[in-house]
Amino acid sequence: RFTTMNKEDEFTGLQETHRRIQEKLEEVRELQDDCRRKTKKQKASLASFRSDDANVEHLVNDKRRKLEEIEATLPRSNHWFLLLTLGDLDVTLLTTKDRQSYKQQYEKFKLLVTVVAGVLSLANLLVFSNKVADASLQFLLVWYYCTLTIRETILRQNGSRIRRWWVLHHYLP
């Protein structure tokens, strides 16, 4: 009976922790909306600001850079490709650590699939000579390019400097 009571206490504690997480997430969403409104207002006021003083212009440009940094951490509407493939899902990575981790996973993914595709290509060329092996390689390549395009669009959505031509070349035959 004592262990059953401890298990109930643990479960009640879990439910309380989950409730607090949900409250904090809602609070974060509200803060993000407030920050987005304030950022938009600041950008509008900076856009209409004009000065001949070089020091003032330097300060204004510094504020613009800081506003861009702030905007990079806020959720934004998805790229059309992400809307088509994932729907209206927020893919914003909120911390620099999360962005760097996702970028590392992307690089590992590219390397792993490139090695596997290379091995399969050589195996098809030297060992196998049937349509099933060739179709498997073609499926892998189509899946790879589709997945790569989604990952790269998520990275760009989160401020990565992947060149536009690099992403566009995945769409070309």
N, C-alpha and C positions, 0 to 999 in steps of 0.2 A: 504494500500500500504506500509506503514511503517513496518508492521509486516512481509510482504512478503520479504522485503529487508533484514530484520534481519535474517529471515530463510535462505536466500541465503548466507548471510555472515557466518552463523553458518555452513552451508553445505560446503562452501569453506574452512572454518577453519578445518572441519573434514577431508576433502580431503588432505589438507596440512599435518595434523598430521599423517594420514595414509601413505602418501608418505615418511615422515621423518622416520616413523617406519620401512618401507621397506628398506630404505637406511641403517639404523642402523643395521638391521638384516643381510644385505649383508656384512656390515663392520665386524660384529661379526663373520660371517662364514669365511671371509678372515683371520681375526686374529686367529681363531681356526686352520685353515689350516697351517698358519705360525708357530703357537705355536707347533702344532703336528710335523712339520718338524724339528724344533729346538730341541724338546724333543727327537725325534728319534736320532738326531745327538749327543746330549749329552749322551744318554744312550750308544750309540756305543763307544764313547770315554771313558766313565767310565768302560765299559766292558773290554776294553783292558788295563786299567790302573792297574799297580801292584806296590806295595811298601812294604817295610819291616818295615817302621815307623808306629807305632800304632796310633799316632796322625793323620797322613795323612790318614790311613785306616778309622779312625773314621770320618774324614771330607768327605771322599768318600761315606761312608755308609749314612751319613747325606744327602748328595746330592741325593743319590738314593731314599731315603725316600721322599724327596721333589719332585723329578721327578714323583714318584708314585702319590703324592697328586695332582700334576698338571695334570697328565694323567686322574685322576678320574673325572676332570671337563670337559674334552674334549670329544666330540662325538667319538664313536668307532663303529666298525662293529658289527652288531647284532649277538646274539647267534643263532644257527641253528633253534631252536624252534621258536624264534621270526621271523626269516626270513620266515618260513613256514606259520605262523599264521597271521602275520601283514605285511609281505613284507619288503622292504628296508626302513622302517620308522625309523627316529631317535628318540629313546626313552630316550636319555640322559637328565637327570634332572640337570640343570646347577648350581643351588645353593644348599647349604646345607639345607636351609629352604624348598626348593621344595622337596628334598629327604626325609626330616623328615616328611613333610606333607603327602607325598605319602605313607610312612611307616605307619603313623597313620591311614590313610584311609584303608590300607591293614589290619591292626589289627582290625579295626571296622568292616570291611567286614567279616573277619573270624568269629568274635564273633556273629554278626547278623545272618549270614547264619547258623552257628552251632546251635544257639538257635531255629531258624525256623525249621531246619531239625530235631532237637530233639522233638519239639512240634508236627511236622507232624508224626514222628515215633511213638510217644505215641498215637496220635490220630488214626493212622492206627492200632495200636495194640489194643487199648481199645474201640474205637468208630466205626471206619469204618472197614469194612471187604470186600472191593471190589477192583477190579483191577485198576480202575481209580485213586483212592487215592494212591495205591501202585505205579502206573506208574508215578504219579505226584512227589512222593518222589524220585523215581529213576531218573527222569529227573532233579530234583533239585540237586541231588548229582553229576550227571555227569556234569551238568553246573558248579557247584561249583568247582569241581576238575579241570576242563578245565580253568576256570577263575583264580583260585588260581595259577595254574601252570604258566599262562601268567604273572600274577602280580609278582610272585616270580622271574621269569626270568628277568623281568624289574628291580626289586630291585637288583638282583645280577649284572645285567649289569651296575648298578649305584653304585656299590661298597658295597652293603649290605653283611653282613657276614652270610647269610643263608647257612647252611651246604648243601653240594652237596647231601648227602643221603636224606635230607628232600625233596629236589626238585625231586630226582629220585623216591621216593616212590609214587609220584602221577602217574607215568607212569606204575607202576606195578598193575596187577589186584587184 
